[in-house]
Amino acid sequence: MTGKTRSRPGGRSTRVREAVFEATLAELVASGYTAMTVERVATRAGVHKTTIYRRWTTKDDLLVAAVRDLVQMPVPALDTGTLETDLRAYASGIVFVLAGPAGPVARTLLSSDAARVPEIARIKQMLFETRRPISTRIVARAVERGELDAGTDPHALIDFLVAPIYFRLFVSEEPLDEALITQVSIATLAAARQGAFAED
């Protein structure tokens, strides 16, 4: 998920679309899925409800469109030259995203009836399927550099790196901060060097 509202070129239609999507996600977090209505979104966005209904016929259609818009840009797996700094950069990117609007939206989506909307479930699956290959490039590069054994399981390593971040987001609600980035990066690097993620 992206961490902040993106400014796009375009005319009034684009500005209205951005305002409606921002209002949709803000209303979701503020009121919850059940209480969220198109009318309340329209009021928050400063548009007439017919403006929304011309584009999205139901609350679920609107929510799905807003969530799709939010998650368009993945966190990149930057090539910084070493495994240590690659892990830190990736953890930092995840934290930056989840510390912004995407974090509360994700928490609300997964803890409400919105999680039962079929298209929301498909978006979650799509994120899992498309972003794992991006993040696991970190391990592939480390293997190429000779920093990790070729038998290192990239999925296990990346899951170990990001799991504490999502635990704080969804369970403990402790701060997503620099201290956490340091902790998960150091712990993952140490575990990887000890062969903790060796494939069977």
C-alpha positions in Angstrom: 0.0 0.0 0.0 1.2 3.6 -0.6 1.8 5.9 2.2 0.3 9.2 1.2 -2.0 10.8 -1.3 -0.5 11.2 -4.7 -0.9 14.3 -6.8 -1.9 13.4 -10.3 -2.1 15.6 -13.4 -5.6 16.1 -14.8 -8.6 18.3 -14.6 -11.7 18.6 -12.5 -12.7 14.9 -13.0 -9.4 13.7 -11.6 -9.6 16.1 -8.6 -13.1 14.9 -7.8 -12.0 11.3 -8.1 -9.0 11.9 -5.7 -11.2 13.8 -3.2 -13.9 11.0 -3.3 -11.3 8.3 -2.8 -9.6 10.2 0.1 -13.0 10.8 1.7 -14.0 7.1 1.3 -11.0 5.9 3.1 -11.2 8.6 5.8 -14.9 7.7 6.3 -14.1 4.0 6.5 -11.5 4.6 9.3 -13.6 7.1 11.1 -17.0 5.4 11.0 -16.3 1.8 10.2 -17.5 -0.2 7.2 -21.1 -0.8 8.5 -21.8 2.9 9.2 -20.0 4.1 6.1 -22.5 5.4 3.4 -22.1 7.0 0.0 -23.9 10.0 1.4 -21.4 10.5 4.2 -18.5 10.1 1.8 -20.1 12.7 -0.5 -20.4 15.2 2.4 -16.8 14.6 3.5 -15.6 15.0 -0.1 -17.7 18.1 -0.7 -19.5 16.7 -3.7 -23.1 15.8 -4.3 -24.0 12.1 -3.9 -25.1 11.8 -7.5 -21.5 12.6 -8.5 -20.5 9.4 -6.8 -23.4 7.3 -7.9 -22.7 8.2 -11.6 -19.3 6.4 -11.2 -19.8 3.8 -8.5 -23.3 2.3 -8.0 -22.7 0.8 -4.5 -20.7 1.4 -1.4 -18.7 -1.7 -2.1 -17.9 -0.6 -5.6 -16.6 2.7 -4.3 -14.6 1.1 -1.5 -13.0 -1.3 -3.8 -12.0 1.5 -6.3 -10.5 3.5 -3.4 -8.5 0.6 -2.0 -7.3 -0.3 -5.5 -6.1 3.3 -6.0 -4.3 3.3 -2.6 -2.3 0.1 -3.2 -1.2 0.8 -6.8 2.5 1.5 -5.9 4.4 -1.2 -4.2 7.3 -0.7 -1.8 10.5 -1.1 -3.9 13.2 -3.6 -3.0 16.1 -1.1 -3.4 19.5 -2.3 -4.4 21.7 -0.5 -1.9 24.8 -2.7 -2.3 24.6 -4.9 0.7 22.0 -7.2 2.3 22.1 -5.3 5.6 21.2 -2.0 4.0 18.7 -3.6 1.6 16.8 -5.1 4.5 16.9 -1.7 6.4 15.6 0.1 3.3 12.8 -2.3 2.7 11.7 -2.3 6.3 11.8 1.5 6.3 9.6 1.6 3.2 7.0 -0.7 4.8 7.0 1.4 7.9 6.7 4.6 6.0 3.7 3.2 4.1 1.9 1.8 7.1 2.6 4.9 9.3 0.6 6.9 6.7 -3.0 6.5 5.6 -2.6 3.0 4.4 -2.0 1.6 7.9 -5.4 2.7 9.5 -7.2 1.6 6.3 -5.6 -1.8 6.3 -6.4 -2.2 10.0 -10.0 -1.2 9.5 -10.5 -3.4 6.4 -9.2 -6.5 8.1 -11.1 -6.0 11.3 -14.5 -5.2 9.8 -17.2 -6.7 7.5 -15.3 -5.1 4.6 -13.0 -8.1 4.7 -15.9 -10.2 3.5 -16.3 -8.1 0.3 -15.1 -10.5 -2.4 -13.2 -7.9 -4.4 -11.4 -6.7 -1.2 -10.3 -10.3 -0.6 -9.1 -10.5 -4.2 -7.1 -7.3 -3.8 -5.4 -8.8 -0.7 -4.5 -11.9 -2.6 -3.2 -9.9 -5.5 -1.0 -7.9 -3.2 0.4 -11.1 -1.8 1.0 -12.6 -5.2 2.6 -9.6 -6.9 4.7 -8.2 -4.1 6.4 -11.3 -2.8 8.4 -11.5 -6.1 9.4 -7.9 -5.7 10.6 -8.2 -2.1 12.4 -11.5 -2.6 14.8 -9.8 -5.1 16.6 -8.7 -2.0 17.6 -12.3 -1.2 18.4 -13.1 -4.9 20.8 -10.2 -4.9 22.4 -11.3 -1.6 23.0 -14.7 -3.1 24.6 -13.3 -6.2 26.9 -11.2 -4.0 27.9 -14.2 -2.0 26.3 -12.8 1.2 23.8 -15.7 1.5 23.8 -19.4 0.6 21.9 -20.3 -2.6 19.6 -22.5 -0.5 18.2 -19.5 1.4 14.4 -19.4 1.4 13.5 -15.9 0.2 9.9 -16.1 1.4 10.8 -17.1 4.9 13.5 -14.4 5.2 11.2 -11.6 4.0 8.3 -12.9 6.1 10.6 -12.8 9.2 11.6 -9.2 8.4 8.1 -7.8 8.0 6.1 -9.9 10.5 7.0 -7.7 13.6 5.9 -4.6 11.7 2.5 -6.1 10.9 2.2 -7.4 14.5 2.5 -3.8 15.7 0.1 -2.5 13.2 -2.7 -5.1 13.8 -2.1 -6.4 17.3 0.0 -4.4 19.7 -0.4 -1.0 18.1 3.0 0.1 19.3 4.8 2.8 17.3 6.1 2.0 13.9 9.4 3.8 14.3 13.1 3.8 13.5 13.8 1.6 16.5 11.6 -1.1 15.1 13.3 -0.8 11.7 16.7 -1.3 13.3 15.5 -4.2 15.4 13.9 -6.2 12.5 16.8 -5.5 10.1 19.5 -6.6 12.6 17.5 -9.7 13.7 16.8 -10.8 10.1 20.4 -10.3 9.1 21.7 -12.3 12.0 19.2 -15.1 11.5 20.0 -15.3 7.8 23.8 -15.5 8.5 23.1 -18.3 10.9 21.2 -20.3 8.2 17.8 -19.9 9.8 16.1 -19.6 6.4 17.8 -22.6 4.7 15.4 -24.4 2.5 14.7 -28.1 3.4 
